[in-house]
Amino acid sequence: MLELFDHAAVNPPITEEQLTVLLRWLISSGFPDTTLSDDYTAFLRESNGGDFVKDGREFQFLSAEEVTEYYAAYNFARYMPYALPFAMDGNGNFYIFDRRKKDESVYLVSAGDLGWSGGECELYAESFADCFKISY
């Protein structure tokens, strides 16, 4: 998956223990869908977070540990329950998965205006892998 990027500052791959901790956190936090897409999991197995660029667009991927930290720090549980943040774009926006239901789509939402309705959240790509096939 890393070959899809123009530039990559790669972190060490996720360990099985770190992946298990993330999945257990999803379960213990009551997420309706506690799965991670195969593409996202494959990415984590290559780099557990890091900074990447594709066609001039930044992806500041969160490590598995940072996913849970950002969920708490930005109060996603209150403003955007079951949104799973996995990256930022360098402009104050989160890339998220909607774990309220089985959905592989990726959404973009401003860190300063979290919410599922009212236009705060917009569909970015149909899947994790599709995020990097989009040219701007």
ABEGO torsion letter per residue (X at the ends): XAAABABBBBBBBBBAAAAAAAAAAAAAAGBABABBBAAAAAAAAABBEEBBBBGGBBBBBBBAAAAAAAAAAAGAAAABBGBBBABBAGAGBBBBBBAABBBABBBBBBAABBEABGGABBBABABAAAAAABBX
